[in-house]
Amino acid sequence: MPIGAEPIDRGMRVRVWAPTHPRVTLVLEDREVPLNADGEYHTGFAPDVAVGARYRFRVGDQLLPDPASRFQPEGPLGPSVLVDPAAFRWTDGAWRGIPAARHVLYELHVGTFTPAGTYAAAAEHLPFLADVGITTLELMPLHECAGRYNWGYDGVNLFAPGHHHGTPDDLRRFVDRAHACGLAVILDVVYNHFGPAGNTMFTWSPRYKHTRQTDWGEALDFASPGTRELVVENAAYWIREFHLDGLRLDATQAIQDDSPEHVIVALARAARAAAGDRTIFLVGENEPQDSSLLDGGLDALWNDDFHHTARVALTGLVEGYLHDYRGTPQELISAVERGFLYQGQLYPWQHSPRGTPTRGIARNRFVHFLENHDQVANLGFGERLADVADPATIRAMTALLLLSPELPMLFQGQETGARQRWHFFVDHEEALHAPIRTGRARFCAQFPRLATPEAQAALVDPCSEATFRRCILDPGDRRLDHPVVALHRDLLRLRREAPAGDDVAGAVLAERTFALRFGDRLLLVNLGATFAQAVVPEPLLAPPPGTGWHVAWSSEDPRYGGHGTPPPFDRVRLALPARSAVLFVPDPAASLRLDPPPPSGDTVPVEP
């Protein structure tokens, strides 16, 4: 029997975990029904209850929502609603998911993706994203939170999609529409802590809570059967009842479990079982960069190292947690060739080793990105890359991101060059405002430039509605004739037509210039001034026998705002525009026809 409430036999059946409470009563609008103790659980059946009925539970002298509520229309402390997941009429029966190597991820916050902030409003823009070349939407957490707006990581009702965005069926309708557009949908889930406001879970049982702390609150105790069932069943629930195509697990290093089988392994198995013959995608965030998670149920891991070195290459900022990166060609090559840059060596910022080896792991099991929700908000005043890096370098780095074999991820608005600020924002009760403001300012102070009195005074108020509203994107930017949109669209078309596999090798050509070879394709990236020198003796630059190199794409195409690309290869030199990326493909017609070669240095010409 599942946890929570379900409609059955013209009534409702309930099952809740309350190991420290001798009595639990189901409270309906017209009556109360005492539940039966069943070990650590309480179960019961109430006849003549219609779908849509509101209910609570009486526990001691408190009225509490269902800990596995499917909908909280009045917020986390209001009544729960009886939902029938089988009532929705799906049209995606032929949908089977996205193959692992085809994911092009797009991180989306429903509340700021459109001015309306609803599932229905977001669904109107799905055809645009599909046309750009996105394959997989990664929705930021939807768990019901306290307040009117939130990043989503303060969820307290794990089964209830946030009511400010619409009803559960509105979310189903969004997923159904996405599948019709050829888009997969995965959900960011938070299984390491509950939010600080509106949380009744510890009233149900203190055994949900571990003695350990996370950076965001009390850790969950997965040795407790109720905690474990809650999370494992929740992972399967999103796949089964909403036809989601996978999950992104937040901060897996904080999901600590000493059980014989780690809860991540258990929830991954449950999610795949719920998917049946559909392909799902499970990806994790793991700050210590523990590649063993790829043997424990996850399909991929975020690679923060790629972001950090790319951010330094783009902006020159070497502060805070970017302290140990230089943005050099070799760092960028190594991130593409090997995944994590730190694989067990000393990481000076933390004064300890970091990371684990990635040898033998396919490149498409790492997710690379230039922006995400954390990184945009953390590294300044919420500016997007379009505001802190020059356009030509952004175009070149976008080519590296989208043509490399790793799975690329864009943060909402990146595909249009959005300039709306993205800040941390939260809406909690007044008593939490001061510690939230203090904590945010203290976090930003790890960057010396943000630790000055002037910078600290200029930080926006994370508890202000104005902060939330300035993060809302302008849907009018989503035009296929937009130069930045065209850039992403063309690169993703190239990625589809000739996807890079694990046959990848790189070489540094100069201080700011490097080459990457993907099979028979060659990508040259120049992050500095105009590069021009005698052709270097680098084997990666040699075209396949009988061919020469033909320019298939350049970041300096005027369609993207560039200034054109003269032929890079000639008989005496290799030349690349400043701050550019150029992709070459072999072409027999481009083969150089050289005059007879001059004598080599180890022969003596013979006079006739």
C-alpha positions in Angstrom: 0.0 0.0 0.0 1.5 3.4 -1.0 2.0 6.2 1.5 -0.3 9.2 1.6 -3.9 9.2 0.3 -5.4 7.5 -2.8 -9.0 7.4 -4.1 -10.4 3.9 -4.1 -13.9 2.3 -4.0 -15.6 5.7 -4.0 -13.7 6.7 -0.9 -10.1 7.3 0.2 -7.5 5.1 1.7 -4.7 6.6 3.7 -1.4 5.4 5.2 1.0 7.6 7.1 4.2 7.0 9.1 3.9 8.3 12.7 6.0 6.0 14.9 6.0 8.3 17.9 2.3 9.0 17.9 -0.2 6.5 19.5 -3.2 8.1 17.7 -3.7 9.7 14.3 -7.1 10.8 13.0 -8.1 11.7 9.5 -10.0 15.0 9.5 -12.4 15.6 6.6 -14.6 18.6 6.0 -17.7 16.7 7.2 -16.3 14.1 9.7 -13.3 12.6 11.4 -12.0 9.0 10.9 -9.7 7.4 13.5 -6.9 5.5 11.8 -5.6 2.1 12.9 -2.1 1.6 14.2 -0.1 -0.8 12.0 3.4 -1.0 13.4 4.9 2.4 12.9 2.2 3.3 10.4 -1.4 4.4 10.7 -3.9 3.3 8.1 -7.5 3.7 7.4 -10.4 4.0 4.9 -13.0 6.7 4.6 -16.1 6.0 2.4 -17.9 8.5 0.3 -15.0 10.9 -0.3 -14.8 12.5 -3.7 -11.6 13.4 -5.6 -10.8 17.0 -4.8 -11.8 16.7 -1.1 -9.7 18.5 1.4 -8.3 16.8 4.4 -5.9 17.0 7.3 -4.7 14.7 10.1 -5.0 15.3 13.8 -1.8 14.4 15.5 -1.9 15.2 19.2 -3.3 18.7 19.4 -2.2 19.7 15.9 -3.8 19.6 12.5 -1.2 18.6 9.9 -1.2 18.2 6.2 -0.5 14.8 4.6 3.3 14.2 4.6 2.8 12.7 1.2 0.2 15.2 0.0 -0.3 15.3 -3.8 -1.5 19.0 -3.7 -1.4 21.9 -1.3 -3.5 24.7 -2.9 -3.2 26.9 0.2 0.5 26.3 0.8 2.4 23.8 3.0 0.4 24.4 6.2 -3.0 24.3 4.5 -5.2 21.3 3.9 -4.2 18.5 1.5 -6.3 17.6 -1.5 -7.3 14.1 -2.6 -5.9 13.7 -6.2 -6.7 11.0 -8.7 -3.6 10.6 -10.9 -5.4 8.2 -13.2 -8.0 10.8 -14.3 -5.6 12.7 -16.6 -5.8 11.6 -20.3 -2.2 11.3 -21.6 -1.5 11.5 -25.3 2.2 10.4 -25.1 1.7 6.7 -25.4 4.4 6.4 -28.1 7.0 8.4 -26.2 10.0 6.3 -25.1 12.5 9.0 -23.9 15.8 10.4 -25.1 18.9 8.2 -25.7 21.6 8.9 -23.2 24.0 10.5 -25.6 21.4 12.9 -27.1 20.6 15.0 -24.0 21.0 18.7 -24.5 19.8 20.0 -21.2 18.0 23.3 -20.4 17.7 24.4 -16.8 14.3 26.1 -16.3 12.7 27.8 -13.3 8.9 27.8 -13.9 8.3 30.9 -11.8 10.6 33.1 -13.8 10.6 31.5 -17.3 7.5 33.7 -18.1 5.8 36.7 -16.4 2.9 34.4 -15.5 5.1 31.9 -13.9 2.8 28.9 -14.6 3.1 25.5 -16.2 0.6 26.6 -18.9 2.5 29.8 -19.8 5.8 27.9 -20.0 4.2 25.3 -22.3 3.6 27.9 -24.9 7.3 28.3 -25.5 8.2 24.6 -25.8 8.1 24.6 -29.6 10.7 27.4 -29.6 13.1 25.4 -27.3 12.7 22.3 -29.5 13.4 24.3 -32.6 16.6 25.7 -31.0 17.8 22.1 -30.5 17.1 21.5 -26.8 16.2 17.9 -26.1 15.7 17.8 -22.3 14.1 20.3 -19.9 15.6 20.2 -16.3 12.9 21.9 -14.1 14.2 23.4 -10.9 12.6 21.9 -7.8 8.8 22.0 -7.7 8.2 20.7 -4.2 5.7 22.9 -2.3 7.5 25.6 -0.4 6.5 28.3 2.0 5.9 31.7 0.5 5.0 33.0 -2.9 8.3 32.5 -4.7 11.4 30.4 -4.1 14.3 28.8 -6.0 12.7 25.5 -5.0 15.3 24.1 -2.7 13.3 24.8 0.4 10.7 22.2 -0.3 8.7 20.7 2.5 6.0 18.7 0.7 8.0 16.4 -1.6 5.0 15.0 -3.5 3.1 18.3 -4.0 4.0 20.3 -7.1 4.1 24.0 -6.2 0.6 25.4 -6.3 1.7 28.9 -7.5 2.5 27.3 -10.9 -0.8 25.5 -11.3 -2.5 22.2 -10.4 -0.9 18.7 -10.7 -2.9 18.2 -13.9 -1.4 21.4 -15.3 2.0 19.9 -14.7 0.9 16.7 -16.4 -0.4 18.8 -19.3 3.0 20.5 -19.5 4.9 17.2 -19.7 2.4 15.8 -22.2 3.0 18.9 -24.4 6.7 18.6 -24.1 6.7 15.0 -25.3 4.6 16.0 -28.2 7.3 18.6 -29.1 10.0 15.9 -28.8 11.3 17.2 -25.4 12.1 15.1 -22.4 11.4 16.6 -18.9 13.4 15.8 -15.8 12.9 17.3 -12.3 15.5 18.6 -9.8 14.7 16.9 -6.5 16.0 17.7 -3.0 16.5 14.7 -0.8 19.1 16.1 1.6 17.1 18.4 3.8 13.7 20.0 4.3 13.1 23.8 4.0 13.2 25.9 7.2 9.6 27.3 6.9 6.3 25.4 6.6 8.0 22.1 7.6 5.7 19.7 9.6 7.7 16.6 8.8 9.6 16.6 12.1 6.3 16.9 14.0 5.2 13.7 12.3 8.4 12.1 13.5 11.7 13.3 14.8 13.2 10.2 13.2 13.0 11.9 9.8 15.9 14.0 11.1 19.5 12.9 11.4 21.9 14.3 14.0 24.1 15.5 11.2 23.7 18.9 9.6 23.9 19.9 6.0 24.8 23.4 4.8 21.0 24.1 4.6 19.6 22.4 7.7 19.2 19.0 9.4 20.2 16.0 7.3 17.6 13.3 6.7 18.1 9.9 8.4 17.8 7.2 5.8 18.2 4.4 8.4 14.6 5.3 9.5 12.2 3.2 7.4 9.7 6.1 7.0 12.4 8.5 5.7 13.7 5.9 3.3 10.3 5.0 2.0 9.3 8.6 1.6 12.3 9.4 -0.7 12.4 6.1 -2.7 8.6 6.3 -3.3 8.9 10.0 -4.2 11.5 9.2 -6.9 9.2 6.6 -8.5 6.1 8.8 -8.1 7.4 11.6 -10.4 8.3 9.1 -13.1 5.0 7.1 -12.7 2.4 9.7 -12.1 3.8 12.6 -14.1 5.6 10.6 -16.9 8.8 12.5 -16.1 11.9 11.4 -18.0 14.3 11.5 -15.0 15.6 13.3 -12.0 18.4 15.6 -11.1 19.6 14.9 -7.5 20.6 18.0 -5.7 23.8 18.0 -3.5 24.2 14.2 -3.4 27.2 14.6 -1.0 24.6 15.6 1.6 22.5 12.5 1.1 24.5 10.6 3.7 23.4 7.0 4.3 25.3 4.2 6.1 22.7 1.5 5.2 23.9 -1.7 3.4 22.4 -0.3 0.2 22.7 3.5 -0.2 19.4 5.2 -0.7 20.5 6.6 -4.0 20.9 3.1 -5.4 17.4 2.2 -4.0 15.7 5.3 -5.5 17.4 4.9 -8.8 16.1 1.3 -9.1 12.6 2.3 -8.1 12.6 5.2 -10.6 13.6 2.8 -13.4 11.1 0.3 -12.4 8.4 3.0 -12.5 9.5 4.0 -16.0 8.9 0.5 -17.5 10.2 0.4 -21.1 10.8 4.2 -21.1 14.3 5.5 -21.0 15.0 7.8 -18.1 17.9 9.9 -17.1 19.3 10.3 -13.6 21.9 13.0 -13.0 23.6 14.1 -9.8 25.3 17.2 -8.4 28.2 16.2 -6.3 30.6 18.8 -5.1 33.4 16.4 -4.0 33.2 14.9 -7.5 32.7 11.2 -6.6 32.6 9.3 -9.8 31.6 6.1 -8.0 28.0 7.5 -8.1 28.0 6.5 -11.8 28.3 2.9 -10.6 25.5 3.3 -8.1 22.5 4.2 -10.3 23.2 7.6 -11.8 23.7 8.1 -15.5 25.7 11.4 -15.3 27.3 13.9 -13.0 27.6 17.7 -13.2 31.2 18.8 -13.9 31.7 22.0 -11.9 35.4 21.9 -12.9 34.5 22.7 -16.5 32.4 25.6 -15.5 35.0 27.0 -13.2 37.9 26.9 -15.7 35.6 28.2 -18.4 34.4 31.1 -16.2 37.9 32.1 -15.6 38.7 31.9 -19.3 35.7 34.1 -20.0 36.0 36.7 -17.3 39.4 36.5 -15.7 37.9 36.2 -12.3 40.1 34.1 -10.0 38.5 34.4 -6.5 36.6 32.4 -4.0 35.9 28.9 -5.2 37.5 29.8 -8.5 40.8 30.2 -6.7 42.4 27.1 -8.2 41.6 27.5 -11.9 43.4 29.6 -14.6 41.2 29.1 -17.6 44.1 27.9 -19.7 43.8 25.9 -22.9 45.2 22.8 -21.1 42.6 23.0 -18.4 39.8 23.2 -21.0 41.3 20.4 -23.0 41.6 18.2 -19.9 38.0 18.8 -18.9 36.8 17.7 -22.3 39.2 14.7 -22.5 38.9 13.5 -18.9 35.9 15.1 -17.2 36.9 16.3 -13.7 40.1 18.3 -13.4 40.5 17.3 -9.8 40.6 13.5 -9.5 42.3 13.1 -6.1 45.0 15.7 -6.1 45.3 18.5 -3.6 42.6 21.2 -4.0 44.1 24.2 -2.3 40.8 26.1 -1.8 39.7 23.3 0.5 43.1 22.4 1.8 42.5 18.7 1.0 42.4 16.3 -2.0 39.3 16.5 -4.1 37.7 14.2 -6.7 38.1 10.6 -7.9 39.4 9.1 -11.1 37.3 9.1 -14.3 39.4 6.7 -16.4 37.2 4.4 -18.5 34.0 6.6 -18.0 32.3 7.7 -21.2 32.4 11.5 -21.9 28.6 11.7 -22.2 28.3 10.8 -18.5 29.4 14.3 -17.6 27.2 17.4 -17.8 29.0 20.6 -18.9 27.7 24.2 -18.6 28.8 27.8 -18.8 25.9 29.0 -16.6 23.5 27.5 -14.1 21.3 28.9 -11.4 24.0 28.7 -8.6 26.9 30.1 -10.7 25.0 33.1 -12.1 23.8 34.1 -8.7 26.9 33.4 -6.7 29.6 35.2 -8.7 28.6 38.8 -8.5 25.4 40.8 -8.6 23.5 38.3 -10.6 24.9 39.3 -14.0 24.6 36.9 -16.9 27.7 36.1 -18.9 26.4 38.5 -21.6 27.1 41.3 -19.1 30.6 40.3 -17.9 32.3 38.7 -20.9 32.8 40.0 -24.5 30.4 38.5 -27.1 33.2 37.0 -29.3 34.6 35.0 -26.4 31.2 33.8 -25.4 30.5 32.6 -28.9 33.8 30.7 -29.0 33.2 29.1 -25.6 29.6 28.2 -26.6 31.0 26.3 -29.5 33.3 24.4 -27.1 30.4 23.6 -24.9 28.0 22.5 -27.6 30.3 20.5 -29.8 32.2 18.6 -27.2 31.1 15.0 -26.4 29.9 15.8 -22.9 26.2 16.6 -22.4 25.7 20.3 -22.6 23.4 22.3 -20.4 22.1 25.8 -20.9 20.5 28.0 -18.2 17.2 29.6 -19.1 17.8 32.6 -21.3 21.3 31.7 -22.2 20.1 30.8 -25.7 19.0 34.3 -26.3 21.8 36.2 -24.6 19.4 37.2 -21.8 20.6 40.1 -19.6 17.9 39.9 -16.8 19.8 39.4 -13.5 19.4 36.1 -11.7 19.6 36.4 -8.0 19.0 34.2 -5.0 15.4 34.9 -3.8 13.1 33.4 -1.2 9.9 34.3 0.5 9.7 33.2 4.2 8.3 34.6 7.3 9.8 37.8 8.7 11.7 36.0 11.5 13.9 34.3 8.9 14.7 37.4 6.8 17.6 38.6 8.9 19.5 35.3 9.1 18.9 34.7 5.3 20.3 38.2 4.5 23.3 37.6 6.8 24.0 34.2 5.4 23.8 35.3 1.8 26.2 38.3 2.5 28.6 36.0 4.3 28.6 33.5 1.4 29.4 36.3 -1.1 32.2 37.6 1.1 34.4 34.6 0.1 35.0 36.7 -3.1 37.3 39.6 -1.9 35.6 42.1 -4.3 32.2 41.2 -2.8 33.5 41.5 0.7 34.1 45.2 0.6 31.7 47.4 2.5 30.5 49.0 -0.7 29.8 45.6 -2.4 28.1 44.2 0.7 25.8 47.3 0.8 25.0 46.8 -2.9 23.9 43.2 -2.6 20.2 42.8 -3.3 17.7 41.8 -0.6 17.1 38.0 -1.2 13.7 38.4 0.7 12.4 41.2 -1.5 9.7 40.6 -4.1 11.5 43.1 -6.4 14.5 40.8 -6.4 12.4 37.9 -7.6 10.6 40.0 -10.3 13.9 41.3 -11.8 14.8 37.7 -12.6 11.8 37.1 -14.9 12.7 36.5 -18.5 11.2 38.5 -21.4 9.5 36.0 -23.7 9.9 38.5 -26.6 13.6 37.6 -26.8 12.7 34.1 -28.0 13.0 34.7 -31.7 14.6 32.4 -34.2 16.1 35.4 -36.0 18.0 36.5 -32.9 21.8 36.3 -33.5 22.4 34.4 -30.2 19.5 32.1 -30.9 21.0 31.4 -34.4 24.4 30.6 -32.9 22.9 28.0 -30.5 20.6 26.6 -33.2 23.4 26.1 -35.7 25.8 24.6 -33.2 23.1 22.1 -32.0 22.3 21.2 -35.6 26.0 20.4 -36.1 26.0 18.4 -32.9 23.0 16.3 -34.0 24.5 15.7 -37.5 27.9 14.6 -36.3 27.9 13.9 -32.6 31.3 13.7 -31.0 32.1 10.4 -29.3 34.9 9.4 -26.9 37.5 9.6 -29.7 38.6 13.1 -28.6 42.1 14.5 -28.3 43.4 18.0 -27.7 46.6 20.1 -28.1 47.8 23.5 -26.9 48.9 25.6 -29.9 49.7 28.8 -28.1 49.1 30.6 -24.8 45.4 31.2 -25.6 44.9 28.8 -28.5 44.1 25.1 -28.7 42.9 22.4 -30.9 40.4 19.6 -30.3 40.0 16.7 -32.7 36.7 14.7 -32.7 37.3 11.9 -35.1 37.7 13.6 -38.5 36.5 17.0 -37.3 38.8 19.7 -36.0 37.8 22.5 -33.7 40.3 25.4 -33.2 39.6 27.8 -30.4 41.5 31.0 -30.0 40.7 33.0 -26.8 43.3 35.7 -27.3 44.4 38.1 -30.0 44.6 37.2 -33.7 46.6 34.0 -34.0 48.9 33.8 -37.0 52.0 31.8 -37.3 53.8 29.2 -39.5 51.8 26.0 -39.5 52.7 24.2 -36.3 54.0 20.6 -36.2 51.0 19.3 -34.3 49.6 16.0 -35.6 46.0 16.9 -34.8 46.1 19.6 -37.5 46.8 17.0 -40.2 43.7 16.4 -42.4 42.7 12.8 -43.4 44.9 11.6 -46.3 43.9 13.0 -49.6 41.9 15.9 -48.1 42.2 19.3 -46.8 40.3 21.3 -44.2 37.1 23.1 -45.1 35.5 25.6 -42.7 32.2 24.1 -41.7 31.3 26.8 -39.1 32.9 29.8 -37.5 31.9 31.9 -34.4 32.8 35.0 -36.4 30.0 34.5 -38.9 28.3 37.9 -39.3 24.9 36.2 -38.7 26.0 35.8 -35.0 27.5 39.3 -34.7 31.0 38.4 -35.9 33.2 40.0 -38.5 33.9 37.1 -40.9 36.6 34.5 -41.1 39.4 34.6 -43.8 40.7 31.2 -44.9 42.6 29.9 -41.8 44.9 27.5 -43.6 47.2 28.4 -46.5 50.6 27.2 -47.6 52.6 29.1 -45.0 50.6 29.7 -41.9 47.6 29.1 -39.8 45.5 32.1 -38.9 42.5 32.5 -36.6 40.5 35.6 -35.8 40.8 37.0 -32.3 38.5 35.3 -29.7 37.0 32.8 -32.1 36.2 29.1 -32.7 36.3 27.5 -36.1 35.1 24.0 -36.9 36.7 22.2 -39.9 35.7 19.1 -41.8 37.7 17.2 -44.3 37.2 18.0 -48.0 39.1 16.4 -50.9 38.7 19.6 -52.9 40.5 21.6 -50.2 43.7 19.5 -50.4 46.7 21.7 -50.9 48.6 21.2 -54.2 52.1 22.1 -53.3 55.0 22.8 -55.6 57.8 20.2 -55.6 59.2 20.3 -52.1 62.6 21.9 -51.5 65.5 19.6 -50.5 65.4 18.4 -46.9 68.2 19.3 -44.6 69.9 15.9 -44.8 70.4 15.7 -48.6 72.8 17.4 -50.9 71.5 18.6 -54.3 73.3 16.9 -57.3 74.3 19.2 -60.1 73.2 18.0 -63.6 
